[in-house]
Amino acid sequence: MSPRHQLYIGGEWVRPSTGATIEVISPHTEQVIARVADPAQADIDRAVAAARRAFDTGPWPRLAPAERVALVRRLVEAYRAREEELAQLITAEMGAPITFARSAHARLPGVMMGAFADTAAGYRWQETRTGFLGRDVVVRHEPVGVVAAIIPWNMPMFLTVAKLIPALLAGCTVVLKPSPETPLDARHMAELLDQVGLPPGVVSILPGGRVAGRHLVAHPGVDKVSFTGSTPAGRQVAQVCGSALRRVSLELGGKSAAIALDDADPAAVATGMMVAGLMNGGQACVAQTRILVPARRATEFADALVAEVESLCVGDPSDPATRVGPMVSQRQQQRVRAYIDLGLRSGARLLVGGTGLPDGIDRGWYVRPTLFAGVDNSMRIAREEIFGPVLSLIAYTDDEHAVTLANDSEYGLSGSVWSPDIERATAVARRVRTGTLGINEPYSMDPVAPFGGVKNSGIGREFGTEGLESYLDTMSLSIRPTTANSTVPQPATAAPTTSRPQRADRS
Ligand code: NAD
């Protein structure tokens, strides 16, 4: 167990520069369950300095890619051995139902790590192109440098892995700042990294608040910022990175639409929406909270959805039967209830749920899973990200209207289209301006599939080759042999070129 009063900086547990602490409060009991060190600016400076040194002069960026892959594979083994412990931690700190915590919060990141390692193992780190000017050109993919990775609390280990592992595989050094709501899983990852033995300075993990985040983003020692969070915060991060000409990737908010075509099965759509709209208590960037249904069958879809929402078990997140747990914080609970109130005041029809606490619950930051019908796409509950268990049914007249409504949003992150006619569903799906979309599936997400948004949902992609490349820069080497016998040398980090097609180096 890591020392709670210490911080993980540059691969060591160290004494923080101040005695400030973060209280971790159970969303279920509202009791303090842990206190951990709160990083100050001096601690962040120390972490960036360590990452800078490790990048500029340490071994990590200079290892052969295969050596970094081997270390990540060791991390996967260490991770898997403690998966259940991690699921329990995440349930305790942010209230995710334990069954979902085991699968999505704990098991899935381990699968992702393995998949990212496979992607790096098969990546073409170097290629030689026949130049137009009489010489070969060697194109190298080099690590981008010191990465500041900032994540929110809603899927903490999933998002840690989505940034940290591709950045490490690329050869970057990383200062990760998780949210103050979820420092326990962050310490868990620090313990695992400690166990597998990275070179000094390569990773620091400092869960802290916005002030810490702002300081890190603006730090002159940082080469690239990878940010996941709300769109307003992402805008601020982009401004700072813009003026510093610092590379930045942004994974931001969403208000995604599920389109049930007029031949879709209401029961299948309703079941899918319990995942697509309500997983993690609706605290998901990919949540599809606008359910577009054909006007002439609106009642059928509404009935199927009401039956599903009413069947959800809401309560103690440590109970394996629970499907919807509490919101992460009192602030989040109040925010979601305010949106339910807004929906009622703007004339939407409440089918199930409401602003009160769920039946039988008298403490904890719970919200009743809520379904509105008769929602107009111009209402604020249809336009703004609520980040809680609140779904809106919006009626459309024909496929054209459905596509128009889906695209009438400042966001474009996720979505789904439902129909037994795959050709028709695919044609509709291709017209939706979004980064990812599932057809007859709650969402599209796979460690090999690029993930990210369009419009205000962000810039850049994570996962797959694209995710790895977001931590790489390219370098062109043009070499003129000076004697008849001289050959073009391979750069120091590359393994010997083999006789593969395209003269590619994958090692
Ligand atoms: P948030 O924007 O308030 O905070 C996210 C993280 O950024 C936290 O670690 C926070 O401390 C830090 N932060 C906030 N302002 C900052 C600033 N100006 N500079 C640097 N760091 C700053 O978001 P939240 O409420 O913690 O999380 C929910 C949001 O995250 C939702 O909008 C959700 O859609 C989004 N999200 C997006 C994705 C995605 O992949 N697109 C995934 C999960 C969550």
Boltz pocket constraint, residues with backbone or C-beta under 6 A from the ligand:
constraints:
  - pocket:
      binder: B
      contacts: [[A, 150], [A, 151], [A, 152], [A, 153], [A, 154], [A, 155], [A, 177], [A, 178], [A, 179], [A, 180], [A, 208], [A, 209], [A, 210], [A, 212], [A, 213], [A, 214], [A, 215], [A, 217], [A, 228], [A, 229], [A, 230], [A, 231], [A, 233], [A, 234], [A, 236], [A, 237], [A, 250], [A, 251], [A, 252], [A, 253], [A, 254], [A, 284], [A, 285], [A, 286], [A, 385], [A, 387], [A, 413], [A, 453], [A, 457], [A, 458]]
      max_distance: 6.0
